[in-house]
Amino acid sequence: MRNVGIIGIGPRGGYALERLIIELAKENALTDIHIALFGTTGNFGNGAIYDLDQNPSNWINITERILELDQRKAINTKTLYIESLPSYNFDDIISLRMDKDGNLKWARNINKRQTGLSNSFYTSIPVGEDSYFFINCSDKIKKLSANRIAFRQTNAKKSNLFMVKINKDGDFDYKKLIDNKESKVYYKVNNGNVNNQTVILIGKRKNKTRILKLKI
């Protein structure tokens, strides 16, 4: 009998346990082993730092912009079954408008799928009753049913800069601002600076740097 102990069973300890089981399963070695888990809170998986009794706003201590979790398939062996986990990423953008009483007037979905963490996501700015979104997109924009549009970015090193506008009635409009073929840099829309009706984006590629100022 082999004995393994994991001290601290918060997120990192839980990940260590998961990887240990996956690697043992690959070798058909999930027999004759005893795994002991040690934790002070009794909340296996979340630990003290992600205490479920704390304010819900504190559950994630990193920005959602850099949170991306790949899907994990189910672990199924002769002696153990662990359900699959879905993926989590920063794909779609949902924009909605509510009246003064909090009733929903409309909701719009921008179907967005991007590749690359450091430069992706988007920058948004409200101007009057309109909303503007600045997005990187390497492929053609597709119009979908139910007043929706879809952006895809399958190549992190090749991307056009687009502006999407949603007016007070929920109608879409979009415009390509910079074509990848005409730009020497890649604009980082994940960290745009917004001030009044101005958006500032920083573009970088290798040793080249550009600053783009957009006045709405």
Secondary structure, 3 states (H helix, E strand, C coil): CEEEEEECCCHHHHHHHHHHHHHHHHCCCCCCEEEEEECCCCCCCCCCCCCCCCCHHHCCCCCHHHCCECCECCEECCCCEECCECCECCCCEEEEEECCCCCEEEEEEEEEECCCCCCCCEEEEEECCEEEEEEEECCCCEEECCCEEEEECCCCCCCEEEEEEECCCCCEEEEEEECHHHCCCEECHHHCEEECCEEEEEEEECCEEEEEEEEC
